[in-house]
Amino acid sequence: MSVRVYRRMMLAAAALVLGGCATAQVSLNVKSPPGTNLGRPMYMLVRQVDTKQYANEAYSEVAARVGAPDNTVLQTAVIYPGTIQRFQVKAPKEGAVAVSFLFTAPDGNWQVLLTPPMPSAVDIELTVSRILSDSIPPALPSEAPEAPKAPEAPKLPGA
């Protein structure tokens, strides 16, 4: 078996292993400075969403799920100003995930959409009444690029 064939077989095996066990959990790291939400605690809601539904959903519809969660809700948590909080959320087998922050008076972006393939970690920084920034590491490529060929060894005369 040539090195090239062996390498392709190993890449295919790795893709099967990695593809078969997509990210089971997403680590959410939420940084909330002291002035976030005017210094008041607020809810974070993590749920599985359809991207079309997500685009058309009103703040009030999302907020209602905190008190009456449905089967799409993956996690709720209270976010305290002046903290960095870390959460492990079980990723759904399919579909997107919305991470919503229920500010008292939202002014700008209050949600983050995570689409497949799910990242293993997301860093979210909040400000007074909106999400200041989110950092989602790029997904790993489904197939690694082929390594460059090593130069052939010189042939001995008469071989």
C-alpha positions in Angstrom: 0.0 0.0 0.0 1.4 3.4 -0.9 1.9 6.1 1.6 -0.7 8.2 -0.3 -3.4 5.5 -0.1 -2.6 4.9 3.6 -2.8 8.7 4.3 -6.2 8.9 2.6 -7.5 5.9 4.5 -6.4 7.5 7.8 -8.0 10.9 6.9 -11.2 9.1 6.0 -11.2 7.2 9.3 -10.5 10.4 11.2 -13.4 12.1 9.4 -15.7 9.3 10.3 -14.7 9.5 14.0 -14.9 13.3 14.1 -18.1 13.4 12.1 -19.8 10.7 14.1 -19.2 12.6 17.4 -19.9 16.2 16.5 -19.5 18.6 19.4 -21.6 17.2 22.2 -21.3 20.3 24.3 -20.8 24.0 23.7 -18.9 25.9 26.3 -20.4 29.4 26.8 -18.2 32.0 28.5 -20.2 35.1 29.3 -18.4 38.3 30.5 -20.8 40.7 32.1 -19.1 44.0 33.3 -20.6 45.7 36.4 -22.8 48.1 34.4 -24.5 45.3 32.4 -28.3 45.6 32.4 -28.0 48.7 34.6 -26.4 46.6 37.3 -29.3 44.2 37.6 -29.3 40.4 37.1 -30.9 39.1 33.9 -31.8 35.8 32.3 -29.9 34.0 29.6 -31.9 31.6 27.5 -30.3 28.9 25.3 -32.6 27.1 22.9 -32.7 25.1 19.7 -34.1 27.2 16.9 -35.1 27.1 13.3 -33.1 29.9 11.5 -36.2 31.3 9.9 -38.1 31.3 13.2 -35.1 32.9 14.9 -35.0 35.8 12.3 -38.7 36.6 12.8 -39.1 36.1 16.6 -40.0 39.0 18.9 -38.2 39.7 22.1 -41.5 39.1 24.1 -41.9 35.6 22.5 -38.4 34.6 23.6 -38.8 36.1 27.1 -42.0 34.1 27.6 -40.0 30.9 27.4 -38.1 31.7 30.6 -41.3 31.3 32.7 -42.8 28.6 30.5 -40.0 26.6 28.8 -40.9 24.3 25.9 -38.9 21.4 24.5 -36.6 23.7 22.6 -35.1 25.2 25.7 -31.7 23.8 26.4 -30.7 25.9 29.4 -31.7 29.0 31.4 -29.4 30.9 33.7 -29.2 34.1 35.7 -26.4 36.4 34.5 -25.0 38.6 37.3 -23.3 42.0 36.4 -19.6 42.1 37.2 -18.9 38.4 36.6 -17.5 36.0 34.1 -19.8 32.9 34.0 -19.1 29.6 32.2 -21.8 27.2 31.1 -21.8 23.8 29.4 -24.7 23.4 27.1 -25.6 20.1 25.4 -25.7 20.8 21.7 -28.8 19.4 19.8 -28.2 16.7 17.2 -29.4 19.0 14.5 -30.4 22.6 14.0 -29.2 25.9 15.2 -28.9 27.3 18.8 -29.9 30.8 19.9 -28.3 32.3 23.0 -30.5 35.1 24.1 -29.9 37.7 26.9 -33.0 39.3 28.3 -31.9 42.8 29.1 -34.4 45.1 31.0 -34.2 47.6 28.1 -32.4 45.9 25.1 -30.7 48.4 22.8 -29.2 46.5 19.9 -28.2 42.9 19.5 -29.5 40.7 22.3 -29.0 37.3 20.7 -26.3 35.1 19.2 -27.0 32.4 16.6 -24.8 29.3 16.5 -25.2 27.2 13.4 -23.8 23.7 12.6 -21.2 22.6 12.8 -21.4 23.7 16.5 -18.4 25.4 17.9 -16.9 23.8 21.0 -16.6 27.2 22.7 -18.1 30.7 22.4 -17.0 33.9 24.2 -19.7 36.5 24.7 -19.1 40.0 26.2 -22.1 42.0 27.3 -22.5 45.8 27.9 -25.2 47.9 29.4 -28.1 46.8 27.2 -26.7 44.6 24.4 -24.1 42.1 23.3 -20.9 44.0 22.9 -19.1 41.2 21.0 -19.1 37.5 20.5 -16.2 35.3 19.5 -16.9 32.0 17.8 -13.8 30.1 16.8 -13.9 28.9 13.2 -15.1 25.3 12.7 -12.5 22.7 11.9 -12.5 21.8 8.2 -14.2 18.5 7.5 -11.2 17.2 5.7 -7.6 18.1 6.4 -5.6 19.3 3.4 -3.3 16.7 1.9 0.3 17.0 3.1 2.9 18.0 0.5 4.8 15.1 -1.0 8.2 14.3 0.2 10.9 14.3 -2.5 11.8 10.9 -3.8 15.1 9.4 -2.7 17.7 9.3 -5.4 18.0 6.0 -7.1 21.3 4.1 -6.9 22.9 3.3 -10.3 22.0 -0.2 -11.4 19.1 -0.5 -9.0 
